[in-house]
Amino acid sequence: GILERAPGVKSLREGGTLGVISEKFSPLTFRNYQDDVWDSAKVALVTQKVFKEKYEQRRVGCFNCPIRCGRFYSIEEGKYAGLRMEGVQVNALRGFGSNLDITSPAEILKANAITNQYGLHLDGIASVAGWIFECFEKGIITEEDLGYRVGWGDIDSFIRLTEDITYRRGFGNILAEGIQRASKKIGKGSEKLAVLVKGMESNEGRMRSHRAWALGIMTSLRGGGHLDGAASVEGCGFDDELCNSVYGIPNVNDATDYEHKAELVVWMEK
Ligand code: SF4
């Protein structure tokens, strides 16, 4: 069937969504969208292979799914020994890894775990943290505002910020409203660092390189996420026959090409 012929299916089964990222291909949002690619030496520290060798226990999946792209992890030693959790999908690698410039797989697992524990939306909290880290870097938000310093690569400041937002403590009470409302209250140029789609936070990579992917995210009903119409097939190696038989359009494999991308997004959003 079509599933078995799609290269993406094989990759998802073998490596989950983390498997799409490698030192050679790393369209990962860097420091609140300051760039759309992460240093390959940093990517090498957090590839799917590293997570698998050090922390993976078993494959997991949604009910009845023939792909089962999820993974269950366990940390046996170090600061977070005893942590058991499901994740990390590629949005966690991007949101907590490249976006916050954290290169420790155990720290990315921890960030994902507390997000789950507090019932937060992963893209939302990762985006708010990236935005605050950049506001701090640019001097828009200070230690006096927060009560502590935050900085790129610092998991402890992320955890503290997340707890303040969850319990609406201090400055966290403003940030819990989301970037759009918080940036209006804070002002001082913080609005210019806010990356929003239809008022929603966005934690997505490939926005500068993949045309249908970006168009789908920009035009999706809710806004900001890739689950409502972003085409993930660009660059996946679909041949002419497969594209025609599934989408009724010629090949859309070239991510940077604009041809037929609008039609592809319409197909996806239907
Ligand atoms: S349905 Fe669930 S397990 Fe299957 S590919 Fe999608 S997210 Fe992964």
Residues whose N, C-alpha, C, O or C-beta is under 5 A from the ligand:
A	BS01	SF4	V60 G61 C62 C65 I67 R68 C69 G70
